[in-house]
Amino acid sequence: MKVLSIQARFTNSHSFRSGEWADVVGVVMVKPEIGEPRICYHLRFEDGTCDYTPTTEKHDIRSVGVV
């Protein structure tokens, strides 16, 4: 079995760094200050910046190599 790393690119114009590919570090449950908990991708961008984006936002996924 091969485990592939993946990247995500969010295409919603309101997404943090919309249109940029980021490594998917994991999937976590996030509780915003206002609203209900939601499942999010933990993302790391090329410059090391991290973000958490809901899995329900419009996005593209690609595999980028073996872990």
N, C-alpha and C positions, 0 to 999 in steps of 0.2 A: 504494500500500500504506500502511496506517495501522499504526503500532506503538502498542499500548495498554499503559499501565502496569497492574500488577495488585497486589492485596492478598491476604494470606492471614490466616486466623483458625484457630488450632489449637484443637481441641475436647477433647483429652486433658486430664483434670484435673491431670495432672502436668506439663504443658507450661508453660514460662515465659509468664506473662501469658495464660493460657488464656482464650479467648473474646474477646480484643481483636484488632481488625484492625490489620495492620501492612503497610507498603509492602514489596514484594519487590524488594530492591536487585539481587539476582543469585542464581546457583546456584554453589556452591563445594564442593570436597571437603574434609572436615574429618576430622582424625585426633585422636580423643579420647586422653587420657592412658592410659586402659584401653580396649581394644577395637579393632576394625578401622576403617579409614577408611570414611566414608559420605558420600553426597551430601546436602547441606543447602541450605535456603533461607537467604540472608543477608537478615535482616529489619530494618527500621527502624520503630520505633513513633513515634507522634505527638510524644512528648516528646524524641525524638532517641536514645533508648536502642536499641542494636542487639543482635541475638541470631542464633544459627545453630540452625536446627531441622531435623531429618532430614525429607526429602521423604516418607518412608514413614509419618510420624505422621498420624493422622486430622486432616483439615483441610478448610476451605472456601476457594475461590478466587473472586475477583470482579475484573472490569476496572473501572478508575476514570477512564479518560480517555486522551487521545492524549499520547504522550511528546513 
